[in-house]
């Protein structure tokens, strides 16, 4: 089914302005009911927390699983924004925290990483078994977008028949290219913020699991790459950060995506280059719709609010796309 995105008229030109405005602007969702907390045991030593919005008789509604970005959580504004729009369109919504995110460091012994698709897949399989859910879509932002596309690529044909569509906004699907872009001088504020949060999380992690994670490397870490060299790669059995970036990138399996997939990204995204979205593996896959806008920043895509519409274009397009691929 061909998908035609609605017209996008950015409120601001400039990727930094879009990115920072969307990140800093307070948002409220009066029509969205309070979520129900639920924990999922995804491994013997790992539990993840989700915030769920269930309609009456959940099995009679499609379910949208949402995946946040690096150092985000289920409470991120874009996760709440999509939840609000999807709920109004009749979807159950599961807002999943990555391992250790959303103040859950005590729930899992290990760390998360950008390609850890095991956890969202485990959550969906449990909900199929316990709630009788028969139609899923998955949507992710940034790191969560990479996870979303990698999950669909790994499943290929018939891996999870209940998965009907996936969406990725500003996905870091070529991790090496994104880390290189993040290291530009113009992005120093973004990298500083990411690294500050990663280091704070490691301190909380060490406090929750004494003796498991040494903190001696932290004073020498100033970049995401250095953090991944010291912690992410060795903890998950990767040779080094470069090996991790290659093996965890969705681009490596994108040709195997067999469900309808929507990718939204912007030319002025500060640290997600557009080149990977024109890769032959993407272009040749008829299941993937790629929309590259001139403006939009990173995970922003803000236009002017109008007549009950709050102006968050990507959130609206996600709900339009996934709703077109479920059976009523």
Steps between C-alpha positions, in 0.01 A plus 500: 500500500657829389521767768484869420621718788301810576653839423759610754549875549774544762443762765874570508781463251823365645565163655635626831199725560254223416686252720531725802148639477345153495725385785432798729134584437262374773209290375179382663263224395172545682312237298754222552413281800764427761713202401515169683848383599604151399829318527618236255765240581694494173794293629603318816680811623303771321164664559365797305228745596222613267227758537188362333172648380239229453158538347218287636545154349862559389495198271246682283739788428835520321797575726776752432835430667712815540880511534681811625844633410842502668468586869131567458209323667134413463425849631671681210274766349490334157404166654214667686402692185474187287315325782242777511436486125503120477267461798250738340520289183405183690842350571627343819839652574803343672771754585806285561810604693832359382688308769603741781309796354220678682670452840508121465873436552414263787284274282771362271854388565623594153492799263301578190646571157383644169425164340346305790185386319454205734307709754222651284455163328463329840244760606288447189511124535388523861210728410394261223500219754340678797279771349415334171630794295480418131621816330813697587685794357831630633620861484833632620691825514877535446662198672149357533458547125812293437362232731168507318650452154753242620221302665300496177809401301588218735146364497490497121213296362264338747711559812206659681177495297335739746743778406323702230709818458796694638596868508833668573556872560856636467633143533870447569502202265867549408646540848855568387391789275285645777777486761737669256244775441444540874874562542490814284586821682152637427346213697709529815198598713304191394792266564571662836139443604498138386830423674399675821185288516683178412757558773232583757318181407817294548540643848141405584558160343812439709309599814217259418739214410817540707816355353362435153595821318831675577474878508872576455464568121230767544729804554675424169178475298395808303331349192235240424762299313724490808206390713419220257865390493514486880157357581252414225724299268681282757188440706310362200787302350587732212866528402499878533276799430543468122394136509200595716393776261518266202319206656231707676408716199166438329658582163669159511162319484277764340468303176316227695214723621178337381232707674393851395757741642500880517819700555478874573821702514622852425786642298584739786513235772815598694634147545308254281642533145262434212737291287402163655137555404601502133699178531417244232377252762237755605411622153450148364267392780140559385371470856679814617371855455766764566402863550789746522390853579714810456440614859398315814807462718548191713177340621314830465305575180300782655255708300237749610211372709159540343141408579569237768819373334807562718748536215711188559500370144703178542273378778193553282660323203595200713140449609376550142748246369448223753121543491507438125654157556274341760169323454200652670 
